[in-house]
Amino acid sequence: MEALYRKYRPTRFSEIVGQEHIKRLLKNALEKRRISHAYIFAGPRGTGKTTTARIIAKSLNCEKNQYEEPCNECVSCKAIDSGSHLDVIELDAASNRGIDEVRKIRDGVNFTPVMGKHKVYIIDEVHMLTKEAFNALLKTLEEPPEHVVFILATTNPEKIPPTIISRCQVLEFRNISNNEIKNRLREICIKEGYDVTEDALEKIVKKAAGGLRDALSILEQVVRYSGGEVTPETVNEALGLVSEETIDKFIEAILSGNFEDIEGIIDEVYTERGDFDTFLTQVMEKLLENKSAQGIKLASEIYRIQKELKIAEEKLLLAKVLVISLALTVNKSGGTGTSEITSTILTKGERATNHTQVANEKQALTQVVHARKVEVTNEEKEEISAVGFEKAELMQPGSEVPLKQFGELKQEENPKESPEATKLSALDGKEVERSASENTSQLNQTFVTKEILEDLKLNGDLSIFVGLSLATVYELDDVVRIVFDKSKQFSYEVMKEKKDQIALLYQKKSGKNREVVVELSDDEHDPVLEKLKILLTD
């Protein structure tokens, strides 16, 4: 069975779908005998570049209607359609990109046509030619014989050397409109007897993204899969797309903070498809449909997550962490004002809070504390506790004392403390004063981690942002220690791989070349616990 895109390939200008500006220019040039010696057909795939080139070749060599619409009946037209015409040479530069192929062309142009009146060289994907091949083609393109026409087709015109472009007429092919593709598909379905619903056609057209060849290939795939009536559900199943209901449910789960639904949908998508790229693209398309400010901003965050997941190894785990953290911030802001979705995380992270454990770690992201003496009100404690964030602590440069002050323990609502806690509170003032005194020379040093996180939240590596947020960071004079709890093994592995990149970030911000050490905490030798032990035994 012949493929649909080959069976219904246009054979004359009037059959080409769309590209009215191209058809008008070429038909006028043919009518007035002013065909250029070289053209560059540039545009997306499946928009008719090679097809148009073949129609030009037929028009130039047609035995009945030369320089007009080809008759498609003469020997020359039939030979071009079958690919056997001796004067129409097609070259795929993707597989024949060397200088030897171009030399054959250069040597062949001097021979007169055998079957027709013009020699037409069609070079597809011309941007794939090597630099040497382009150089060999230059002289021939500049002064070819009168009977020779070059047509260079490409999807990446920016990769063609300017010296080649300046010797050709460049025609820009555009994506075909959805209505034009849909009408063409409907005509073909009627001719072939396919039972395809309008909604299914809409889905196919949307998936084709402006390429008629892609649309025909998708239609053929879906029809063969269904074996009968083609519905939107059939299209989803055949192409591995997620249903509209699932997409709507996923977006609603993010906006409402329904972590159970988020996890369930992510698990389902990963189990059935093994990747999130197509799924997240569908989510972005859905968000952009209503063109609301909130939808556009949320779509931009989904795009950032999509980029992170493309290079991640633990896609399932990271997808849950990133999407749930996004849901937390959106839900905290009441589903509005998501222009700086990640900034909400940092804003909350700049407040010191109780160092509490979260029952379900999948529903919380660790935040970094960037304040030395910040008292947290009961209202703030309740607010942050409701979000479920577990706070990491940032160590003051040059010391082993966390920036979160021990004196905050006195802010607890329950006045009944254990003897150890009472002793710790009593020592708080002296300890803070001693620590500040010992580090007076370093007080002017900025908290580099805070600045790095501020940069990463806008347009940086999201995996480093998440990693720094999940870790306890010690900024010392000669080393930056990034310590992870043993339960955060995955984040530890990710940050360990990006150690050099992190070191460069700290060097640019602080001007100091410090070693970055990424490690898992050992409770028996944890420096914070050691400090607590000393204070409690004094």
Residue pairs with C-beta under 8 A, 6 or more apart in sequence:
3 216
3 217
3 220
4 188
4 192
4 216
4 217
4 219
4 220
5 212
5 213
5 216
5 217
5 220
8 188
8 216
9 51
10 16
10 17
10 48
10 51
10 55
11 55
11 58
11 70
11 72
11 81
12 55
12 69
12 70
12 72
13 23
13 26
13 27
13 55
13 69
14 69
16 22
16 23
16 48
16 51
16 52
16 55
17 48
17 176
17 180
17 181
17 184
17 212
18 47
18 48
18 174
18 176
18 177
18 180
18 212
19 47
19 48
19 52
19 173
19 174
19 176
22 48
22 52
22 171
22 173
25 171
26 52
26 56
29 35
29 36
30 56
30 59
30 60
30 67
30 68
31 67
31 68
33 67
35 56
35 60
35 149
36 149
36 168
36 169
37 141
37 144
37 148
37 149
37 150
38 141
38 144
38 149
38 150
38 151
38 152
38 167
38 168
38 169
39 53
39 149
39 150
39 151
39 152
39 168
39 169
39 170
39 171
40 126
40 152
40 153
40 154
40 157
40 160
40 164
40 165
40 168
40 169
40 170
40 171
41 49
41 50
41 52
41 53
41 151
41 152
41 153
41 154
41 171
41 173
42 49
42 153
42 154
42 155
42 157
42 170
42 171
42 172
42 173
43 49
43 155
43 172
43 173
43 174
43 175
44 155
44 173
44 174
44 175
44 210
44 211
45 155
45 211
45 213
45 214
46 208
46 210
46 211
46 212
46 213
46 214
46 215
47 173
47 174
47 175
47 176
47 210
47 211
47 212
48 173
48 176
48 212
49 124
49 153
49 173
50 90
50 122
50 124
50 153
52 173
53 120
53 122
53 151
53 153
54 80
54 81
54 88
54 122
55 70
56 120
56 149
56 151
57 80
57 85
57 88
57 118
57 120
57 122
57 149
57 151
58 70
58 72
58 76
58 77
58 80
58 81
59 65
59 66
59 67
59 68
59 69
59 70
60 66
60 67
60 116
60 117
60 118
60 120
60 149
61 76
61 77
61 80
61 85
61 87
61 88
61 113
61 115
61 116
61 117
61 118
61 120
62 68
62 70
62 71
62 74
62 76
62 77
63 71
63 74
63 75
63 76
63 77
64 71
64 73
64 74
65 71
66 117
70 77
71 77
72 78
72 81
75 115
76 85
76 115
76 116
79 85
79 86
79 88
79 115
80 88
83 90
85 115
85 116
86 114
86 115
87 113
87 114
87 115
87 116
87 118
87 119
87 120
88 116
88 119
88 120
88 122
89 105
89 108
89 119
89 120
89 121
89 122
90 122
90 123
90 124
91 101
91 105
91 121
91 122
91 123
91 124
92 124
92 125
93 123
93 124
93 125
93 126
93 127
93 128
93 129
94 124
94 125
94 128
97 128
97 129
97 130
97 133
98 130
98 132
98 133
99 130
99 132
99 133
99 136
101 133
102 129
102 133
102 136
102 137
103 136
105 121
105 137
105 140
106 136
106 137
106 139
106 140
108 119
109 119
109 121
109 140
109 144
109 145
109 148
110 145
111 119
112 147
113 119
113 147
117 147
118 147
118 148
118 149
119 147
119 148
119 149
120 148
120 149
120 151
121 148
121 149
121 150
121 151
122 151
122 153
123 129
123 150
123 151
123 152
123 153
124 153
125 153
125 154
125 155
126 152
126 153
126 154
126 160
127 154
127 155
127 156
127 157
127 159
127 160
129 137
131 161
134 160
134 161
134 163
134 164
137 164
138 163
138 164
138 167
140 150
141 150
141 164
141 167
141 168
142 167
144 150
150 168
152 160
152 164
152 168
154 160
157 165
157 170
174 210
175 209
175 210
175 211
176 210
176 211
176 212
177 210
178 205
178 206
178 210
180 212
181 205
181 208
181 210
181 212
181 215
182 201
182 202
182 205
184 212
184 215
185 196
185 201
185 204
185 205
185 215
185 216
185 219
186 201
188 194
188 216
188 219
189 195
189 196
189 201
189 219
194 219
194 223
194 230
195 228
195 229
195 230
196 219
196 222
196 223
196 229
196 230
197 229
197 230
197 231
197 232
199 231
199 232
200 222
200 230
200 231
200 232
200 234
200 235
202 232
203 232
203 235
203 236
203 241
204 215
204 218
204 219
204 222
204 235
205 215
206 285
207 214
207 215
207 218
207 235
207 239
207 241
208 214
208 215
208 218
218 239
221 238
221 239
222 230
222 234
222 235
222 238
222 239
223 230
225 234
225 237
225 238
226 234
226 238
232 244
233 243
235 241
236 242
236 243
240 272
240 273
240 278
241 278
241 282
242 269
242 278
242 279
242 282
244 286
246 265
246 268
247 282
247 283
247 286
248 286
249 261
249 265
250 261
250 262
250 265
250 283
251 283
251 286
251 287
251 298
252 258
252 261
253 259
253 261
253 262
253 265
253 327
254 262
254 298
254 323
254 326
254 327
254 330
255 327
255 330
255 331
255 335
256 331
256 335
257 327
257 328
257 330
257 331
258 327
259 324
259 327
259 360
259 362
259 363
262 320
262 323
262 324
262 327
263 320
263 324
263 362
266 276
266 316
266 319
266 320
266 323
267 316
269 276
269 279
270 276
270 315
270 316
270 319
273 279
275 315
276 306
276 309
276 315
276 319
277 306
277 309
277 310
280 302
280 303
280 305
280 306
280 309
281 306
283 299
283 302
284 299
284 302
284 303
284 306
287 295
287 296
287 298
287 299
287 302
288 295
288 296
288 299
289 295
293 339
294 335
294 336
294 338
297 338
297 339
297 341
298 330
298 338
298 341
301 326
301 338
301 341
301 342
302 326
304 462
305 319
305 322
305 323
305 326
305 462
307 462
308 318
308 322
308 462
308 463
309 315
309 318
309 319
309 322
312 318
312 463
312 494
314 490
317 490
318 463
318 490
320 362
321 362
321 365
321 466
322 462
322 466
324 362
324 363
324 365
325 345
325 365
325 466
326 341
328 345
328 363
328 364
328 365
328 387
328 388
328 389
329 338
329 341
329 342
329 344
329 345
330 338
330 341
332 344
332 348
332 387
333 341
333 344
340 457
342 457
342 458
342 465
343 457
343 458
345 365
345 367
345 457
345 469
346 367
346 453
346 454
346 457
348 367
348 384
348 387
348 389
349 367
349 368
349 369
349 370
349 389
349 391
349 453
349 469
350 369
350 370
350 371
350 450
351 369
351 371
351 374
351 376
351 380
351 384
352 369
352 371
352 374
352 376
352 391
352 403
352 404
352 405
352 408
353 369
353 376
353 380
353 381
353 384
353 385
353 389
353 391
354 376
354 381
354 385
354 391
354 408
354 412
355 390
355 391
355 393
355 404
356 385
356 390
356 391
357 390
358 364
358 388
358 389
358 390
360 388
361 390
361 487
363 388
364 387
364 388
364 389
364 390
365 389
365 466
365 469
365 470
366 389
366 390
366 391
366 392
366 469
366 470
366 471
367 389
367 390
367 391
367 392
367 469
368 391
368 392
368 393
368 394
368 449
368 450
368 453
368 468
368 469
368 473
369 391
369 392
369 393
369 394
369 402
369 403
369 404
370 394
370 403
370 447
370 449
370 450
371 403
371 404
372 396
372 403
372 405
373 405
373 432
375 408
375 411
376 408
376 411
378 411
378 413
391 404
392 469
392 470
392 471
392 472
392 473
393 402
393 403
393 404
393 472
393 528
394 402
394 403
394 447
394 449
394 450
394 472
394 473
394 475
395 401
395 402
395 403
395 472
395 473
395 474
395 475
395 476
395 481
396 402
396 403
396 435
396 439
396 442
396 475
397 439
397 442
397 445
397 447
397 475
397 476
397 477
398 438
398 439
398 442
398 476
398 477
399 435
399 438
399 439
400 474
400 527
400 528
400 530
400 531
401 431
401 435
401 531
402 472
402 528
405 428
405 432
406 424
406 425
406 427
406 428
406 431
406 432
406 535
407 425
407 428
407 429
407 432
409 417
409 421
409 424
409 425
409 428
410 425
410 428
417 425
420 536
423 535
423 536
424 532
424 535
424 536
427 535
427 538
431 535
436 443
442 477
445 475
445 510
446 509
446 510
447 475
448 475
448 480
448 506
448 509
448 510
449 468
449 473
449 475
451 509
452 468
452 505
452 506
452 509
453 465
453 468
453 469
455 505
456 462
456 464
456 465
456 468
457 465
461 498
461 501
463 494
463 498
464 495
464 498
464 501
464 502
464 505
466 491
467 482
467 491
467 494
467 495
467 498
468 482
468 495
470 484
470 488
470 491
471 482
471 483
471 484
471 488
471 491
471 495
472 482
472 483
472 484
472 521
472 528
473 480
473 481
473 482
473 483
474 480
474 481
474 482
474 483
474 527
476 514
477 514
478 514
478 515
479 514
479 515
479 516
479 517
480 502
480 503
480 506
480 514
480 515
480 516
480 517
481 517
481 519
482 495
482 502
482 516
482 517
482 518
482 519
483 519
483 520
483 521
484 491
484 492
484 495
484 518
484 519
484 520
484 521
485 520
485 521
486 520
486 521
489 520
492 518
492 519
492 520
495 502
495 518
496 518
499 516
499 518
500 516
502 516
502 518
503 514
503 515
503 516
506 512
506 514
506 516
507 513
507 514
523 529
